[in-house]
C-alpha cells in the first residue's frame, strides 16, 4: 500500500514538473512576441510615418489630418442645445454629446437652459468641457423658445459668415464625422434621414437624382412630422439675412422661410437614405432618493448627476 502511494506521488510530481515546463515555454514565447511587437511600433513612433501609417487605415484619423491642413478655411459649427437640467439624466446625456462634438475641429456650443437663472450644475459642466461654449437661459419650458433664444444670440454675436448652424438635443445620437463633412459643403439648408423621428421609425427626404421631391416618415404622418429637429442644418448666412424664428414644431415652415423647396440640399449618401442622427432617449433613472435627516448625500456627487 505504501509503495502504491509513493508511486502515485512520484507520477503527480513529474506531471507538475511537466506542466511547469510547458508554462515556461509558453510564457517565453508570449514575451518574445510582445518584444517583437514593441520593437516594430517603436520604429514608427520615432518618425513622422507613424501617423501616416495610422491614417491609411483609419477614416477618422484621415479626416482629422485633413482638417488640420485646411483649418483656417473650415466653417464654424454652431450647435444649439436646448437643456432641461431638471431631467435627472441630462448631464449624462450632455457628457455623451460632448464626446461626440470633440470630433468637430471648429465648434461653438450654445447651451440654452429652461430656467429663470443659469444653474451652477450646467455652468460647471461647460467649464470642465474646455469647449468654446455659450451658456444662455430663458424662463420657458417650450423647446422652440429655447431654440429661438439661441438664434437670437447668434444673430447678434456671430463671428463670421463662414459657419453652419445645427440643433442637437442632449439625448440624441449623431454620426458627427459624416454630418460635419456634409454640412460644411453646403451654403444652403442640408437635410438627411433621422431614426426614431417623432412617432415613426424614421423620417427621410425622398430623392430623385439627388433632388428632393417629397418626405417619407415610415407611416401616417402630418406636415409637422416630416422634418425632425435633428435632421437639418443651415448656413449661418441664411440665418443672418433673415428674421425668421420658430413659431411651432413644424420645422418645414421654418426651413421654407429660409430657402425655397428646390434649394434644400440632401445628404446624397446612398440616394439620401443614410440615417445620420437618431432620436434616442435615455432610460429614466429610478432612484430611491431620501431627504430624511438620517440620510446624508455628498453634495459634490449630486452636482455631477
C-alpha positions in Angstrom: 0.0 0.0 0.0 2.8 2.4 0.9 4.6 1.6 -2.4 1.3 2.4 -4.3 1.0 5.8 -2.7 4.7 6.6 -3.3 4.3 5.7 -6.9 1.2 8.0 -7.2 3.2 10.9 -5.6 6.0 10.3 -8.0 3.7 10.5 -11.0 1.9 13.6 -9.7 5.2 15.3 -9.0 6.5 14.6 -12.5 3.2 15.8 -14.0 3.5 19.1 -12.2 7.1 19.5 -13.3 6.0 18.9 -16.9 3.2 21.4 -16.6 5.6 23.9 -15.2 8.0 23.5 -18.1 5.2 23.8 -20.7 4.0 27.0 -18.9 7.6 28.5 -19.0 7.9 27.7 -22.7 4.5 29.3 -23.4 5.4 32.4 -21.3 8.7 32.8 -23.1 7.0 32.7 -26.5 4.4 35.3 -25.4 7.2 37.5 -24.1 9.2 37.2 -27.3 6.1 38.2 -29.3 5.5 41.2 -27.1 9.1 42.4 -27.5 8.8 41.9 -31.3 5.6 44.0 -31.5 7.0 46.7 -29.2 10.2 46.9 -31.4 8.0 47.2 -34.5 5.9 50.0 -33.0 9.0 51.9 -31.8 10.2 52.1 -35.4 7.1 54.1 -36.3 6.8 56.2 -33.2 10.2 57.7 -33.8 9.2 59.0 -37.2 6.5 61.0 -38.9 5.5 57.9 -40.8 3.8 56.7 -37.7 0.8 59.0 -38.1 0.8 58.3 -41.9 0.6 54.6 -41.2 -2.4 55.0 -38.9 -4.1 57.4 -41.3 -4.1 54.9 -44.2 -6.3 52.5 -42.2 -8.3 54.9 -40.0 -11.0 57.1 -41.6 -11.3 59.3 -38.5 -7.6 59.9 -38.4 -7.6 60.7 -42.1 -10.4 63.2 -41.7 -8.7 64.9 -38.7 -5.4 65.2 -40.5 -7.2 66.7 -43.5 -9.0 69.2 -41.3 -5.7 70.3 -39.8 -4.4 71.1 -43.2 -7.4 73.3 -44.1 -8.2 74.5 -40.6 -8.1 78.2 -41.4 -10.8 77.9 -44.1 -13.0 75.5 -42.1 -16.5 76.7 -41.3 -17.5 77.0 -37.6 -20.2 74.6 -36.5 -22.6 76.4 -34.2 -24.5 73.7 -32.2 -27.6 74.9 -30.3 -28.7 72.5 -27.5 -31.9 73.1 -25.6 -31.2 71.9 -22.0 -33.6 70.8 -19.2 -31.4 70.3 -16.2 -34.3 69.1 -14.1 -34.2 65.8 -16.1 -32.1 63.5 -13.9 -30.1 62.1 -16.8 -29.4 65.4 -18.6 -25.8 65.7 -17.6 -25.1 62.1 -18.6 -26.6 62.8 -22.0 -24.6 66.1 -22.3 -21.4 64.2 -21.5 -22.1 61.8 -24.3 -22.8 64.6 -26.7 -19.7 66.4 -25.6 -17.5 63.4 -26.5 -19.2 63.4 -29.9 -18.6 67.1 -30.5 -14.9 66.7 -29.7 -14.7 65.3 -33.3 -15.6 68.8 -34.7 -12.5 70.9 -35.3 -14.2 74.3 -35.2 -17.1 74.5 -32.8 -19.2 76.9 -30.7 -21.6 75.0 -28.5 -24.6 77.1 -27.4 -26.5 75.8 -24.3 -29.9 77.3 -23.7 -31.3 76.3 -20.3 -35.0 76.4 -19.4 -34.5 78.3 -16.2 -35.0 81.9 -14.9 -31.4 81.6 -13.7 -28.4 79.7 -15.0 -27.7 76.7 -13.0 -24.3 76.1 -11.4 -24.5 72.5 -12.4 -24.6 73.2 -16.1 -22.1 76.1 -15.7 -19.6 73.7 -14.1 -20.1 71.1 -16.9 -19.5 73.8 -19.5 -16.3 75.0 -17.8 -14.9 71.5 -17.5 -15.7 70.6 -21.1 -13.0 73.0 -22.3 -15.0 73.6 -25.5 -15.9 77.0 -26.7 -19.3 77.4 -25.3 -22.1 79.9 -24.6 -24.5 79.5 -21.6 -27.9 81.1 -22.1 -31.2 80.8 -20.3 -34.8 81.6 -20.8 -37.7 81.1 -18.4 -39.7 78.7 -20.6 -40.3 75.0 -20.9 -41.2 75.3 -24.6 -38.4 73.9 -26.8 -39.0 76.4 -29.6 -38.4 79.3 -27.1 -35.0 77.8 -26.2 -34.1 77.4 -29.8 -35.2 80.9 -30.6 -33.1 82.3 -27.8 -30.1 80.5 -29.4 -30.9 82.0 -32.8 -31.2 85.5 -31.3 -27.8 85.2 -29.7 -26.3 84.0 -33.0 -27.7 86.9 -34.9 -26.1 89.4 -32.5 -22.8 87.6 -31.8 -21.8 85.6 -34.9 -18.0 85.7 -35.6 -18.1 85.5 -39.4 -20.3 84.3 -42.2 -18.3 81.1 -42.7 -20.4 78.8 -40.4 -23.2 76.3 -40.1 -26.0 76.1 -37.5 -27.3 72.8 -36.1 -29.7 71.9 -33.3 -28.6 68.9 -31.2 -30.6 67.6 -28.3 -28.6 66.1 -25.4 -30.4 62.8 -25.7 -29.8 62.3 -29.4 -27.2 60.2 -31.1 -25.2 61.6 -34.1 -22.9 60.4 -36.8 -20.9 63.6 -36.4 -18.0 62.7 -38.7 -20.3 62.2 -41.6 -22.6 65.0 -40.6 -19.9 67.6 -40.3 -18.3 66.6 -43.6 -21.6 67.2 -45.5 -22.8 70.2 -43.5 -19.8 72.3 -44.4 -20.1 71.7 -48.1 -23.4 73.5 -48.3 -24.3 77.2 -48.5 -28.0 76.3 -48.1 -30.1 74.1 -45.8 -29.0 70.5 -45.7 -31.3 67.6 -44.7 -30.8 63.9 -44.0 -32.8 60.9 -42.6 -33.3 60.6 -38.9 -34.1 57.4 -36.9 -36.9 57.2 -34.4 -38.2 60.6 -35.5 -41.5 61.8 -33.9 -43.7 58.7 -33.7 -42.1 56.9 -36.6 -39.2 54.5 -37.1 -37.6 57.1 -39.3 -38.2 60.1 -41.5 -36.3 60.9 -44.6 -36.3 63.1 -47.7 -37.3 61.2 -50.9 -34.9 62.0 -53.7 -34.9 61.5 -57.4 -31.5 62.0 -59.0 -30.3 63.6 -55.7 -33.1 66.1 -55.7 -35.7 66.2 -53.0 -39.2 65.5 -54.3 -41.1 64.7 -51.0 -40.6 63.3 -47.5 -41.4 59.9 -46.1 -41.9 59.2 -42.4 -42.5 55.4 -42.4 -46.1 55.7 -41.5 -49.1 58.0 -41.3 -47.7 61.5 -40.7 -48.7 65.1 -40.9 -46.7 68.1 -42.1 -45.4 68.5 -38.6 -43.7 65.1 -38.7 -41.9 65.5 -42.0 -38.6 67.1 -40.7 -37.1 66.3 -37.4 -35.1 68.9 -35.5 -32.0 66.7 -35.7 -32.5 66.3 -39.5 -31.3 69.6 -40.9 -28.6 72.3 -40.7 -28.4 75.7 -42.2 -25.6 78.0 -43.4 -25.3 80.9 -41.0 -25.6 83.5 -43.8 -29.2 82.4 -44.4 -30.0 83.0 -40.7 -28.3 86.4 -40.5 -30.0 87.6 -43.6 -33.5 86.7 -42.3 -35.5 87.5 -39.3 -37.4 84.2 -39.1 -37.9 82.3 -35.8 -39.6 79.0 -34.9 -43.3 79.5 -34.4 -44.2 75.8 -34.0 -42.6 72.4 -34.2 -43.4 72.3 -37.9 -39.8 72.7 -38.9 -40.5 72.6 -42.6 -42.2 76.0 -42.3 -39.0 77.4 -40.6 -36.8 76.0 -43.4 -39.1 77.3 -46.2 -38.7 80.7 -44.5 -35.0 80.5 -45.3 -34.9 78.9 -48.7 -37.3 77.7 -51.4 -38.1 73.9 -51.6 -35.9 73.4 -54.6 -32.9 74.9 -52.8 -32.9 72.4 -49.9 -29.9 70.1 -50.3 -30.0 66.4 -49.2 -27.0 64.5 -48.0 -26.6 62.3 -51.0 -25.2 59.2 -49.4 -27.0 56.1 -50.7 -29.5 58.2 -52.6 -30.5 60.1 -49.4 -31.2 57.0 -47.3 -28.3 57.0 -44.9 -29.5 57.8 -41.3 -27.1 60.2 -39.7 -29.0 61.1 -36.5 -31.2 59.2 -34.1 -33.7 60.5 -31.5 -32.6 58.1 -28.8 -33.8 58.5 -25.3 -32.0 57.7 -22.1 -34.0 55.4 -19.9 -35.3 57.3 -16.9 -33.3 56.8 -13.8 -35.1 55.1 -10.9 -33.6 56.5 -7.8 -34.6 55.9 -4.2 -33.7 59.4 -3.0 -34.4 60.1 0.6 -34.1 63.5 2.2 -34.6 62.3 5.7 -32.3 63.7 8.4 -30.6 60.3 8.9 -29.6 60.1 5.2 -26.7 62.2 4.0 -25.5 62.8 0.4 -22.2 64.1 -1.0 -23.1 67.5 -2.4 -20.3 67.3 -4.9 -21.6 64.0 -6.2 -25.1 65.3 -6.5 -23.9 68.2 -8.7 -22.4 65.7 -11.2 -25.8 63.9 -11.7 
